[in-house]
Structures are given as structure tokens and as C-alpha cells.
Amino acid sequence: MVNSVIAGLTSGGGYALLGLCVVLTYRLVAVVNFALTAVGALGAFVMVSLTDRGVNALLALLAGVVFAALLSALLGAALVRWFAGHKEGTKAAVTVAIFVALTAVGVRLFGGNTTGAHRFPNPFGAPLFTVGDVVVPQSVPVSLAFAVLITVAVGLLLTRTRIGLKLQALSERPGTAEVVGIPAPRLAVGVWAGVGAVTTMVVVLVAPRLGGDFSTLSGLISTALAVAMVGAFRSLPLTLAGGLILGCLEGLSSSLDSIQKYQGVVPFLVILVLLWWRSRREIWDTEHGR
């Protein structure tokens, strides 16, 4: 059981990073990006398709990351161009439609759950050290370090740099930001490109553990949204903690035969519990604020 929980930390670090990407897109460009993991999965499958043809893994990863960054930037440019003045719900609905379209394309190109499993490289799969019967693979500290690094770096970017302040102004007052000379469209497209690149690297990191089929990897958006909800789509540290907790819960459920087959339901349960809790808290605040 302990081995399963520790193994879940590998996925937990990845889930935290996906949740951070959702939070960043929401905080910086005011969009809940449902197409996030579909873009990342396409980039990951570009990489694995190249490695299957004998291309060096690092070059293939670079190609996949660049592809996803450009695709994500294109989607961001389209939203900026045609939906900048629309409500958040409308923009989220657009990304849902994009998710469906990209998933259909990905399944068509790379196969589905039963026919499209690919073997992703796993450079961090070797054991790092063993304590008793507990084996800690290299992927655990790598994913945790990556998640913590991104959390700290983004926090510093947003609070300590001029470009971070510009990005926050872009999210909160896009019209005013443009009036005072902030290049809102270029910054927004840059955010989309960066998020697409990071998502691809995260999908490549978690793919060996989750299975190499497109449907599963693009479906990670439900997990990413559950993690983002832990941080209320605002807090980076809480989002990081939510990803790690969700990974541990998933690892624990995989070790229990009685609930193993319900493992995929965990993110939806987290979403439902958080929605219920926040609705109850709003009612409580309303009743006691009178």
C-alpha cells in the first residue's frame, strides 16, 4: 500500500502541474481552458511518433513541445481575436468544443483506449533508493521538484516582476491594459504558448504510469480541473497541494481491490465535494452575515 501511495506521488506532481496550468490560464487570460490536456496529448504523441521512427528522444520532445506551444498559441490567438469581449462562460464553452474536436482528431490519428497504446520513454523509472519494502523511483523527486519549481517561479513572476504585473493587469482589466500601452494580445498568446509547452512535458512525464493511449491522456482535464478547484482557481500553493493529495488518493485506491475499478471517479468526487462545500460555506456566510 505504501508503495502505491509513493508511486501516486509521481502522478500527483504531474496533476499539480496540470492544475497550475489551468489556474494560470484562468488568472492571466480569464479563460477556463478545457482544451488544455488535448493540446498536451497531441504534443506528447508527436514526440512518441518521432521516437518510434528512431528520432532522438530529446529532439522528439523538443518537437512535441514546440508543436503544442504553437497549437496552443493559435487557439489563444483565435480566442483573443474573436471572443475577447465575451463572458467567461462563452470562452469556456469554446474551449470545450475545441477539446472535443482535438480529441476526435487525436483518436483518429493515434487510436483510442484499446488500439492506440504507445510506449512512452520513461527515463526516470529506475529505483532511486529503497527503505525496507518501499521502493522510491526517480520519477517521484523529479515530478515533485518540477511542480515546486513551477509553483515558486510563477509566484515570483507574478509578484516580483514587471511582466507579471502586466499579466495580472491583462487578466483583471484587459481594456484598460491596452489603453495604457500593455500589449495585451501578444502577452495573452504568449501565456497560451507557455501553457501548451508545459502541459506537453507534464503529459510525457505521467504517460508511462497512466498508459500510452490518447483518450486517457487527453481526459486528464477532469483531474486538472479538480486540482484547480482545490486552489479555487487562484491559489498556487493550494493547487500544488491538491495535485499531490489527489495523486496519493489515486495510488491508494489502486492498491485496494474493492475500489480499484472506481479509480477514475476520484477527480469527479473531488469536484462534487468542493462544489458542495463551497455552496454550503456561501450559505453559512450569508446566514451569519446578516
KOLSE-996162 format. One record per residue (C-alpha): residue number from 1; residue in three letters; x, y, z. Coordinates in Angstrom, 3 decimals. Each point is the difference from the previous one (the first is absolute). Example, Ala and Ser with C-alpha at 12.3 -4.5 7.8 and 13.67 -1.06 7.14 Angstrom:
+------+------+----------+----------+----------+
: resi : resn :       px :       py :       pz :
+------+------+----------+----------+----------+
:    1 :  Ala :   12.300 :   -4.500 :    7.800 :
:    2 :  Ser :    1.370 :    3.440 :   -0.660 :
+------+------+----------+----------+----------+
END
This chain:
+------+------+----------+----------+----------+
: resi : resn :       px :       py :       pz :
+------+------+----------+----------+----------+
:    1 :  Met :    0.000 :    0.000 :    0.000 :
:    2 :  Val :    2.824 :    2.412 :    0.879 :
:    3 :  Asn :    1.652 :   -0.760 :   -3.339 :
:    4 :  Ser :   -3.236 :    0.889 :   -1.776 :
:    5 :  Val :   -0.314 :    3.315 :    1.846 :
:    6 :  Ile :    3.624 :    0.916 :   -0.782 :
:    7 :  Ala :   -0.512 :   -0.958 :   -3.646 :
:    8 :  Gly :   -3.070 :    2.243 :    0.050 :
:    9 :  Leu :    2.249 :    2.942 :    0.861 :
:   10 :  Thr :    1.456 :   -0.233 :   -3.505 :
:   11 :  Ser :   -3.429 :    0.528 :   -1.482 :
:   12 :  Gly :   -0.778 :    2.507 :    2.765 :
:   13 :  Gly :    2.847 :    2.246 :   -1.087 :
:   14 :  Gly :   -1.312 :   -0.157 :   -3.552 :
:   15 :  Tyr :   -3.562 :    0.671 :    1.120 :
:   16 :  Ala :    1.211 :    3.009 :    1.981 :
:   17 :  Leu :    1.717 :    1.373 :   -3.101 :
:   18 :  Leu :   -3.126 :   -0.493 :   -2.115 :
:   19 :  Gly :   -2.067 :    1.742 :    2.661 :
:   20 :  Leu :    2.522 :    2.848 :    0.065 :
:   21 :  Cys :   -0.347 :    0.364 :   -3.774 :
:   22 :  Val :   -3.790 :    0.254 :    0.382 :
:   23 :  Val :    0.382 :    2.580 :    2.784 :
:   24 :  Leu :    2.511 :    2.054 :   -1.973 :
:   25 :  Thr :   -2.172 :    0.087 :   -3.106 :
:   26 :  Tyr :   -2.945 :    1.098 :    2.098 :
:   27 :  Arg :    1.900 :    2.594 :    2.028 :
:   28 :  Leu :    1.910 :    1.513 :   -2.918 :
:   29 :  Val :   -2.419 :   -0.141 :   -2.929 :
:   30 :  Ala :   -3.309 :   -0.658 :    1.823 :
:   31 :  Val :   -0.714 :   -3.285 :   -1.817 :
:   32 :  Val :   -0.761 :   -3.434 :    1.469 :
:   33 :  Asn :    1.887 :   -2.002 :   -2.614 :
:   34 :  Phe :   -1.710 :   -3.367 :   -0.496 :
:   35 :  Ala :    2.191 :   -0.692 :   -3.057 :
:   36 :  Leu :    3.186 :    0.052 :    2.096 :
:   37 :  Thr :    0.750 :   -3.716 :    0.200 :
:   38 :  Ala :   -1.154 :   -0.748 :   -3.547 :
:   39 :  Val :    2.651 :    2.426 :   -1.265 :
:   40 :  Gly :    2.577 :   -1.525 :    2.340 :
:   41 :  Ala :   -0.902 :   -3.520 :   -1.099 :
:   42 :  Leu :    0.415 :    0.949 :   -3.664 :
:   43 :  Gly :    3.452 :    1.382 :    0.763 :
:   44 :  Ala :    0.894 :   -3.153 :    1.935 :
:   45 :  Phe :   -1.123 :   -2.238 :   -2.863 :
:   46 :  Val :    1.982 :    2.055 :   -2.499 :
:   47 :  Met :    3.008 :   -0.795 :    2.182 :
:   48 :  Val :   -0.692 :   -3.729 :    0.352 :
:   49 :  Ser :   -0.744 :   -0.324 :   -3.724 :
:   50 :  Leu :    3.437 :    1.458 :   -0.739 :
:   51 :  Thr :    1.765 :   -2.254 :    2.514 :
:   52 :  Asp :   -1.743 :   -3.013 :   -1.564 :
:   53 :  Arg :    1.698 :    1.022 :   -3.257 :
:   54 :  Gly :    3.422 :    0.126 :    1.603 :
:   55 :  Val :    0.267 :    3.716 :    0.779 :
:   56 :  Asn :    2.040 :    0.905 :    3.088 :
:   57 :  Ala :   -2.282 :    0.300 :    3.051 :
:   58 :  Leu :    1.108 :    3.528 :    0.919 :
:   59 :  Leu :   -0.465 :    1.274 :   -3.547 :
:   60 :  Ala :   -3.376 :   -1.726 :   -0.192 :
:   61 :  Leu :   -1.035 :    1.578 :    3.328 :
:   62 :  Leu :    1.063 :    3.418 :   -1.260 :
:   63 :  Ala :   -2.046 :   -0.508 :   -3.160 :
:   64 :  Gly :   -3.052 :   -1.054 :    2.019 :
:   65 :  Val :    0.333 :    2.952 :    2.370 :
:   66 :  Val :    0.370 :    2.487 :   -2.873 :
:   67 :  Phe :   -2.985 :   -1.529 :   -1.806 :
:   68 :  Ala :   -2.212 :    0.257 :    3.093 :
:   69 :  Ala :    1.190 :    3.541 :    0.734 :
:   70 :  Leu :   -0.844 :    1.132 :   -3.531 :
:   71 :  Leu :   -3.381 :   -1.770 :    0.037 :
:   72 :  Ser :   -0.871 :    1.479 :    3.391 :
:   73 :  Ala :    1.149 :    3.452 :   -1.166 :
:   74 :  Leu :   -2.236 :   -0.336 :   -3.063 :
:   75 :  Leu :   -2.992 :   -0.858 :    2.185 :
:   76 :  Gly :    0.811 :    2.915 :    2.298 :
:   77 :  Ala :    0.298 :    2.384 :   -2.946 :
:   78 :  Ala :   -3.411 :   -1.143 :   -1.273 :
:   79 :  Leu :   -1.590 :    0.613 :    3.406 :
:   80 :  Val :    1.652 :    3.423 :    0.272 :
:   81 :  Arg :   -1.063 :    0.917 :   -3.523 :
:   82 :  Trp :   -3.625 :   -1.154 :    0.053 :
:   83 :  Phe :   -1.040 :   -0.485 :    3.634 :
:   84 :  Ala :    1.940 :    2.581 :    2.026 :
:   85 :  Gly :   -3.137 :    1.944 :    0.920 :
:   86 :  His :   -2.150 :   -3.016 :    0.853 :
:   87 :  Lys :   -0.824 :   -1.357 :    3.446 :
:   88 :  Glu :    2.118 :   -2.679 :    1.686 :
:   89 :  Gly :   -2.696 :   -2.624 :   -0.534 :
:   90 :  Thr :    0.012 :    0.592 :   -3.749 :
:   91 :  Lys :    3.788 :   -0.295 :   -0.218 :
:   92 :  Ala :   -0.062 :   -3.170 :    2.096 :
:   93 :  Ala :   -2.631 :   -1.472 :   -2.323 :
:   94 :  Val :    2.257 :    0.754 :   -2.973 :
:   95 :  Thr :    2.861 :   -1.914 :    1.633 :
:   96 :  Val :   -2.361 :   -2.933 :    0.656 :
:   97 :  Ala :   -0.808 :   -0.113 :   -3.720 :
:   98 :  Ile :    3.716 :    0.166 :   -0.806 :
:   99 :  Phe :    0.650 :   -2.835 :    2.466 :
:  100 :  Val :   -2.576 :   -2.206 :   -1.711 :
:  101 :  Ala :    1.422 :    0.785 :   -3.436 :
:  102 :  Leu :    3.627 :   -0.573 :    1.005 :
:  103 :  Thr :   -0.868 :   -3.230 :    1.805 :
:  104 :  Ala :   -1.800 :   -1.295 :   -3.081 :
:  105 :  Val :    3.010 :    0.886 :   -2.153 :
:  106 :  Gly :    2.411 :   -1.579 :    2.488 :
:  107 :  Val :   -1.949 :   -3.256 :    0.259 :
:  108 :  Arg :   -0.259 :   -0.111 :   -3.782 :
:  109 :  Leu :    3.752 :    0.482 :   -0.437 :
:  110 :  Phe :    1.340 :   -1.968 :    2.961 :
:  111 :  Gly :   -2.769 :   -2.432 :    0.970 :
:  112 :  Gly :   -2.221 :   -0.298 :    3.070 :
:  113 :  Asn :    0.119 :   -1.868 :    3.291 :
:  114 :  Thr :    0.337 :   -3.490 :   -1.449 :
:  115 :  Thr :    1.859 :    0.581 :   -3.255 :
:  116 :  Gly :    2.137 :    3.076 :    0.570 :
:  117 :  Ala :    2.325 :   -0.804 :    2.907 :
:  118 :  His :    3.537 :    1.236 :   -0.676 :
:  119 :  Arg :    3.168 :   -0.680 :    1.933 :
:  120 :  Phe :    1.218 :    3.288 :    1.465 :
:  121 :  Pro :    3.624 :    0.310 :    1.107 :
:  122 :  Asn :    0.407 :   -0.122 :    3.769 :
:  123 :  Pro :    3.440 :    1.410 :    0.853 :
:  124 :  Phe :   -0.904 :    0.355 :    3.695 :
:  125 :  Gly :   -1.508 :   -3.440 :    0.573 :
:  126 :  Ala :    3.050 :   -1.535 :    1.711 :
:  127 :  Pro :    0.015 :   -0.319 :    3.820 :
:  128 :  Leu :    1.675 :    2.875 :    1.834 :
:  129 :  Phe :    0.268 :   -1.703 :    3.397 :
:  130 :  Thr :   -1.772 :   -2.624 :    2.095 :
:  131 :  Val :   -1.124 :    0.237 :    3.620 :
:  132 :  Gly :   -1.048 :   -3.419 :    1.221 :
:  133 :  Asp :   -2.594 :   -1.221 :   -2.486 :
:  134 :  Val :   -0.713 :    3.503 :   -1.314 :
:  135 :  Val :    1.594 :    0.794 :   -3.358 :
:  136 :  Val :    0.262 :    3.683 :   -0.920 :
:  137 :  Pro :    0.435 :    0.486 :   -3.773 :
:  138 :  Gln :    1.868 :    2.935 :   -1.516 :
:  139 :  Ser :   -3.241 :    1.341 :   -1.427 :
:  140 :  Val :   -1.285 :    0.990 :    3.473 :
:  141 :  Pro :    2.622 :    2.664 :    0.858 :
:  142 :  Val :    0.133 :    1.126 :   -3.645 :
:  143 :  Ser :   -3.744 :    0.650 :   -0.213 :
:  144 :  Leu :   -0.114 :    1.574 :    3.469 :
:  145 :  Ala :    2.976 :    2.257 :   -0.734 :
:  146 :  Phe :   -1.518 :    1.039 :   -3.339 :
:  147 :  Ala :   -3.334 :    0.831 :    1.650 :
:  148 :  Val :    1.579 :    1.989 :    2.854 :
:  149 :  Leu :    2.333 :    1.813 :   -2.408 :
:  150 :  Ile :   -2.855 :    1.084 :   -2.263 :
:  151 :  Thr :   -2.103 :    1.094 :    2.991 :
:  152 :  Val :    2.779 :    2.122 :    1.500 :
:  153 :  Ala :    1.161 :    1.397 :   -3.352 :
:  154 :  Val :   -3.506 :    1.018 :   -1.074 :
:  155 :  Gly :   -0.710 :    1.530 :    3.414 :
:  156 :  Leu :    3.143 :    2.109 :   -0.238 :
:  157 :  Leu :   -0.771 :    0.913 :   -3.615 :
:  158 :  Leu :   -3.455 :    1.286 :    0.878 :
:  159 :  Thr :    0.989 :    1.946 :    3.106 :
:  160 :  Arg :    3.583 :    1.141 :   -0.548 :
:  161 :  Thr :    0.324 :    0.854 :   -3.687 :
:  162 :  Arg :   -1.411 :    2.651 :   -2.319 :
:  163 :  Ile :   -1.213 :   -2.565 :   -2.497 :
:  164 :  Gly :   -1.863 :   -1.785 :    2.797 :
:  165 :  Leu :   -1.777 :    3.207 :    0.960 :
:  166 :  Lys :   -0.857 :    0.581 :   -3.657 :
:  167 :  Leu :   -1.412 :   -3.510 :   -0.277 :
:  168 :  Gln :   -2.196 :    0.511 :    3.050 :
:  169 :  Ala :   -1.188 :    3.335 :   -1.379 :
:  170 :  Leu :   -0.791 :   -1.776 :   -3.263 :
:  171 :  Ser :   -2.207 :   -2.484 :    1.837 :
:  172 :  Glu :   -1.818 :    2.450 :    2.268 :
:  173 :  Arg :   -0.363 :    3.024 :   -2.305 :
:  174 :  Pro :    0.844 :   -0.994 :   -3.601 :
:  175 :  Gly :   -1.515 :    3.130 :   -1.507 :
:  176 :  Thr :    1.824 :    2.316 :    2.386 :
:  177 :  Ala :    3.223 :   -1.974 :   -0.511 :
:  178 :  Glu :   -0.098 :    0.693 :   -3.720 :
:  179 :  Val :   -0.772 :    3.690 :    0.548 :
:  180 :  Val :    3.128 :    0.468 :    2.143 :
:  181 :  Gly :    2.178 :   -1.702 :   -2.599 :
:  182 :  Ile :    0.222 :   -3.603 :    1.216 :
:  183 :  Pro :    0.133 :   -2.306 :   -3.071 :
:  184 :  Ala :   -2.949 :   -2.096 :    1.147 :
:  185 :  Pro :   -0.416 :   -2.277 :   -3.052 :
:  186 :  Arg :    3.692 :   -0.919 :   -0.159 :
:  187 :  Leu :    0.205 :   -0.694 :    3.722 :
:  188 :  Ala :   -3.155 :   -2.119 :   -0.105 :
:  189 :  Val :    1.298 :   -2.076 :   -2.917 :
:  190 :  Gly :    3.316 :   -0.389 :    1.833 :
:  191 :  Val :   -1.836 :   -1.369 :    3.050 :
:  192 :  Trp :   -1.859 :   -2.497 :   -2.167 :
:  193 :  Ala :    3.234 :   -1.127 :   -1.672 :
:  194 :  Gly :    1.800 :   -0.454 :    3.322 :
:  195 :  Val :   -2.880 :   -1.976 :    1.487 :
:  196 :  Gly :   -0.121 :   -2.276 :   -3.066 :
:  197 :  Ala :    3.737 :   -0.707 :    0.271 :
:  198 :  Val :   -0.113 :   -0.805 :    3.728 :
:  199 :  Thr :   -3.077 :   -2.195 :   -0.422 :
:  200 :  Thr :    1.758 :   -2.122 :   -2.613 :
:  201 :  Met :    2.968 :   -0.603 :    2.300 :
:  202 :  Val :   -2.364 :   -0.967 :    2.827 :
:  203 :  Val :   -1.945 :   -2.429 :   -2.196 :
:  204 :  Val :    3.265 :   -1.616 :   -1.122 :
:  205 :  Leu :    1.027 :   -0.328 :    3.663 :
:  206 :  Val :   -3.194 :   -1.729 :    1.177 :
:  207 :  Ala :   -0.706 :   -2.051 :   -3.158 :
:  208 :  Pro :    2.147 :   -3.046 :    0.961 :
:  209 :  Arg :   -2.012 :   -0.433 :    3.209 :
:  210 :  Leu :   -3.460 :    0.740 :   -1.406 :
:  211 :  Gly :    0.276 :   -1.860 :   -3.304 :
:  212 :  Gly :    0.892 :    1.241 :   -3.426 :
:  213 :  Asp :   -3.377 :    0.480 :   -1.652 :
:  214 :  Phe :   -1.303 :    3.350 :   -1.181 :
:  215 :  Ser :   -3.443 :   -0.217 :    1.595 :
:  216 :  Thr :    1.384 :   -0.506 :    3.506 :
:  217 :  Leu :    2.577 :    2.768 :   -0.268 :
:  218 :  Ser :   -2.353 :    2.578 :   -1.519 :
:  219 :  Gly :   -2.574 :   -0.935 :    2.658 :
:  220 :  Leu :    2.345 :    1.253 :    2.712 :
:  221 :  Ile :   -1.845 :    3.318 :   -0.250 :
:  222 :  Ser :   -2.494 :   -1.256 :    2.616 :
:  223 :  Thr :    2.879 :   -0.583 :    2.425 :
:  224 :  Ala :    1.558 :    3.375 :   -0.841 :
:  225 :  Leu :   -3.293 :    1.785 :    0.696 :
:  226 :  Ala :   -0.456 :   -1.861 :    3.300 :
:  227 :  Val :    3.485 :    1.081 :    1.096 :
:  228 :  Ala :   -0.632 :    3.594 :   -1.108 :
:  229 :  Met :   -3.195 :    0.034 :    2.049 :
:  230 :  Val :    1.958 :   -0.894 :    3.130 :
:  231 :  Gly :    1.772 :    3.321 :   -0.463 :
:  232 :  Ala :   -3.250 :    1.739 :   -0.984 :
:  233 :  Phe :    1.613 :    0.825 :   -3.378 :
:  234 :  Arg :    2.150 :    2.586 :    1.840 :
:  235 :  Ser :    2.459 :   -1.476 :    2.509 :
:  236 :  Leu :    3.174 :   -1.577 :   -1.403 :
:  237 :  Pro :    1.107 :   -1.683 :    3.282 :
:  238 :  Leu :   -3.450 :   -1.526 :    0.579 :
:  239 :  Thr :   -0.071 :   -1.214 :   -3.595 :
:  240 :  Leu :    3.384 :   -1.666 :    0.522 :
:  241 :  Ala :   -1.238 :   -1.659 :    3.205 :
:  242 :  Gly :   -3.216 :   -1.107 :   -1.726 :
:  243 :  Gly :    1.921 :   -1.740 :   -2.771 :
:  244 :  Leu :    2.194 :   -1.903 :    2.441 :
:  245 :  Ile :   -2.978 :   -1.045 :    2.131 :
:  246 :  Leu :   -1.932 :   -1.157 :   -3.059 :
:  247 :  Gly :    2.996 :   -2.023 :   -1.197 :
:  248 :  Cys :    0.332 :   -1.692 :    3.395 :
:  249 :  Leu :   -3.729 :   -0.794 :    0.060 :
:  250 :  Glu :    0.251 :   -1.492 :   -3.469 :
:  251 :  Gly :    2.999 :   -2.108 :    1.024 :
:  252 :  Leu :   -1.793 :   -1.164 :    3.133 :
:  253 :  Ser :   -3.148 :   -0.945 :   -1.932 :
:  254 :  Ser :    2.069 :   -2.021 :   -2.474 :
:  255 :  Ser :    1.257 :   -2.191 :    2.858 :
:  256 :  Leu :   -3.484 :   -0.829 :    1.307 :
:  257 :  Asp :   -1.735 :   -2.649 :   -2.084 :
:  258 :  Ser :   -3.447 :    1.008 :    1.217 :
:  259 :  Ile :    0.218 :    3.531 :   -1.446 :
:  260 :  Gln :    2.674 :   -0.378 :   -2.677 :
:  261 :  Lys :   -2.526 :   -0.074 :   -2.843 :
:  262 :  Tyr :   -1.433 :    3.337 :    1.197 :
:  263 :  Gln :    3.398 :    1.716 :   -0.110 :
:  264 :  Gly :   -0.991 :    2.299 :   -2.859 :
:  265 :  Val :   -2.896 :    1.408 :    2.037 :
:  266 :  Val :    2.315 :    1.668 :    2.565 :
:  267 :  Pro :    0.357 :    3.349 :   -1.849 :
:  268 :  Phe :   -3.763 :    0.304 :   -0.441 :
:  269 :  Leu :   -0.563 :   -0.736 :    3.697 :
:  270 :  Val :    2.493 :    2.730 :    0.881 :
:  271 :  Ile :   -1.853 :    2.455 :   -2.263 :
:  272 :  Leu :   -3.389 :   -0.910 :    1.492 :
:  273 :  Val :    1.238 :    0.250 :    3.592 :
:  274 :  Leu :    1.615 :    3.383 :   -0.642 :
:  275 :  Leu :   -3.100 :    1.357 :   -1.731 :
:  276 :  Trp :   -2.163 :   -1.202 :    2.900 :
:  277 :  Trp :    2.380 :    1.428 :    2.609 :
:  278 :  Arg :    0.262 :    3.393 :   -1.663 :
:  279 :  Ser :   -3.766 :    0.241 :   -0.482 :
:  280 :  Arg :   -0.528 :   -0.860 :    3.668 :
:  281 :  Arg :    2.614 :    2.571 :    1.040 :
:  282 :  Glu :   -1.728 :    2.700 :   -2.071 :
:  283 :  Ile :   -3.310 :   -0.825 :    1.671 :
:  284 :  Trp :    1.689 :    0.089 :    3.415 :
:  285 :  Asp :    1.649 :    3.365 :   -0.740 :
:  286 :  Thr :   -3.315 :    1.418 :   -1.224 :
:  287 :  Glu :   -1.930 :   -1.185 :    3.067 :
:  288 :  His :    2.558 :    1.225 :    2.514 :
:  289 :  Gly :    0.801 :    3.213 :   -1.850 :
:  290 :  Arg :   -3.428 :    1.404 :    0.602 :
+------+------+----------+----------+----------+
END
